[in-house]
Amino acid sequence: MRRTTTHTILVVALGLGLTACSGDDPEATAKPAIKTTVETPAPSTPPLAPKAAGIGDTVTLKGYNDGEQIAATLKKVSDPAVPKTSFSGPGSGKRWIAYEFEIVNTGPALYDGAAIIGMEIADSDGRRFDSVVGEVKAGPRMAFGTTLGPGEKTLGWLVFEAPETSKIATVLMGGGYSDQEGRWKLP
């Protein structure tokens, strides 16, 4: 009983002492009395670093399941992209940017996905923007859902909306298809 009381008094005194040191006085600094180290096990396989590519380059991404693999190529950029009709378009102070992608199923398994899911663009300030549903004069949009057998491909435009003043620096693909991420750096 005496030992428990002593430990309780020591813990309370230590707590009060640290509280007293954490006031508004800039000269007073609290130093931790106990240093705790938590060890985390190393991952069994290191994560893959994102690949940086450019316009015209192909990035290969493995899917979540065995045999799923696509090769995605950023073919063209339209910035600003002109809406196909006058009934749609960017909001006030914004512009549309469109990217033509070719996706080829390079794995032995069926690819069943939506390229629009997990696609983002990032500006030079680090702000990210999701794709929007829209059609542009540059060409036909990519289908929302795509099923490709081994060796089959699809081609189409993906549209994004960003502020008129944003300098788009990167196109990112991943998220909905894979835990890997493809990156295309823009000039």
Salt bridges, closest charged atoms under 4 A:
ASP79 OD1 - ARG95 NE 2.71
GLU102 OE2 - LYS153 NZ 3.44
GLU120 OE1 - ARG128 NH1 2.85
ASP123 OD2 - ARG127 NE 2.84
ASP125 OD2 - ARG127 NH2 3.80
GLU135 OE1 - LYS84 NZ 3.76
GLU181 OE1 - ARG183 NH2 2.99
